[in-house]
Amino acid sequence: MIHMYTDGSCLGNPGIGGWAAVIMDGYAKRTLVGREHDTTNNRMEVLAVIKGVEAIPDRTEITVFSDS
């Protein structure tokens, strides 16, 4: 099973924001990151999960850990 840890943040709301997803598959770790110039905190939180899920093969069982 794959575990995915996600987070997003924003400086100002709206403002400059970023997101990250860490995908753990056994001992293998993959980190995805991104940023937006005019966004909101909620958008970054959700985008982290979306980008992480898009990076995992279809029909793969995952558990997502998020603070939102």
Number of C-alpha atoms within 10 A of each C-alpha: 10 14 15 23 18 26 21 25 21 22 14 12 13 14 14 17 23 22 23 22 27 20 23 17 13 9 5 8 11 12 13 14 15 14 16 14 12 13 19 20 21 15 17 24 23 16 21 25 22 13 17 21 17 9 12 14 8 8 6 9 10 15 12 15 14 15 8 9
